[in-house]
């Protein structure tokens, strides 16, 4: 998941701070999850997917393929 999220963020030329601010997380909190050090919970994943205009299966393909 973190590879998909990182790729989407870079493709859209967004910073971790921009995404974090727009979804109501601190940059550090978001960054740990994007790196895969910690997991997003379902509500967080839904918030990020909505912000990026994606679905949860698009964001977490490893769980849906």
Residue pairs with C-beta under 8 A, 6 or more apart in sequence:
1 36
1 40
1 59
1 60
1 61
1 62
2 33
2 34
2 35
2 36
4 58
4 59
4 60
4 61
5 34
5 48
5 59
6 34
8 52
8 54
9 15
9 16
9 19
9 34
12 52
16 27
16 30
16 31
16 34
17 27
19 30
19 48
19 51
20 26
20 27
20 29
20 30
20 31
21 27
22 51
23 30
23 44
23 47
23 48
23 51
24 47
25 44
32 38
33 39
33 40
33 44
40 48
42 56
45 56
45 59
45 60
46 56
48 59
49 55
49 56
49 58
49 59
52 59
57 63
57 64
